[in-house]
Amino acid sequence: MYLHPNLICKNLLGVINLEKLVIQGGTPLRGEVNISGAKNAAVAILPATLLINGTCRIENLPNISDVKLYCDILEQLGAKIKWHSSNEITIDTTNINCKEDIVEITRKFRASYYLIGSLLGRCGEVQVGLPGGCNLGARPIDLHIKGFEALGATTNITQGNIRATADHLVGTSIYLDIASVGATINIMLASVLAEGTTIIDNAAKEPHIVDVANFLNTMGANIRGAGTDIIKIHGVKELKGNTSYSIVPDQIEAGTFMLAAISSRGDIIVKNCITKHLESIIAKIIEIGGHVDANGDKLRVWCNKRPTKATIKTLPYPGFPTDLQPQMGVVLSTAEGTSIINEGIWESRFQYTAELNKMGAHITAQGKSAFFEGVDKLVGAPVYVTDLRAGAALIIAGISAEGITEVYNLEHIDRGYENIEEKFRKLGAKIERTIE
Ligand code: EPU
């Protein structure tokens, strides 16, 4: 049998296995789903704990592999972690070994770049492995580096590693050429314990930026303006911790289930979500003929007919999020008429369209635009996941399609969605994880 290079994964014993999701499509989703804590907040809040000289309790932590990997890194650095449940931990960062070599472990995933900001703040020195480009295209960190250097750090990139050092970080004004989520958070982390005030101009405004700032403020930081494009960080001497923090619900996971309801022509209640964070998605769902009814932290989402075409451009928050673009692409692949999606953030986020075409979609992707000529229905096929959100999209496609879909390369999906097949099963989807 031919093995797709990305398809081979090893279990804990090192044995090669082929995990896949087998989906029998065609069931409209019905019932309730509970949204977990936000992945992109969690992978910033975990390194932020390194700035605390003490303990903190984190609740509503998503049970995903990126979180587990971050906990491994923190433990390697000397943090003590106590698991109260799969979603709640206490971290004690009193004793951190600033000299610990974390180059290899940090090379494994992108969000390890937040250790540069947090360890610069805690230790005044840090070296991490630089993750390369990824399936979304080039992912430079020049704006992060510009911020660290403006605060007084020296950075060097050699042999695929970045080393940053600073005797003393001093607050300053930093203008970001692009409203980068990662650079905004990383500069915030580096400046929390710096001397004086740091101003980030043209800051990103995503909900997880506000969540990281709220977490740091709960621990004793003085950050104002998160959620606007100017964030002011007044440096404090230390973060004391000794308190607990609950991570914000995952806006992208909520949007994923909302779009799955529309695509499968279902009727579901999405629980534990913040409606405000979902406004751009709600607006598009209504525009294409779906229905949304908000009630506190619950959203009823339903669709009983074929959606109509749309034009979408992904933008930084509060625009339509790039992380829901593939899931929306599935919806538009069976909408009436021809839809257009322009990807405004990443240079290469249409790889999933080739997989959808295997399922009978008619999509032409050219650079940062894709044209979705709506078809009546999708038909099940074996498909390969290229990144996290492409994975969510292919599951939605499988649930909505006629016949059986096999989804491979599940490690991408497990990075960022908690119990995804169990949540879909509870909504009536016929979906099983098997090992070949
Ligand atoms: N950019 C630069 N230089 C930089 C930083 C970014 O040119 O120094 C560019 C990027 O190449 C991109 C744009 O700026 O074109 C925006 O990148 P941003 O820094 O905002 O993205 P990120 O922080 O690397 C986070 C999420 C992504 C999400 C983007 C956009 C995390 C861990 N990742 O990435 O999430 O797509 O923001 O909202 O928070 C996902 O969850 O599937 C995912 C990819």
Boltz pocket constraint, residues with backbone or C-beta under 6 A from the ligand:
constraints:
  - pocket:
      binder: B
      contacts: [[A, 40], [A, 43], [A, 111], [A, 138], [A, 139], [A, 140], [A, 141], [A, 142], [A, 143], [A, 144], [A, 145], [A, 178], [A, 179], [A, 180], [A, 181], [A, 182], [A, 183], [A, 204], [A, 322], [A, 323], [A, 344], [A, 345], [A, 346], [A, 347], [A, 388], [A, 389], [A, 416]]
      max_distance: 6.0
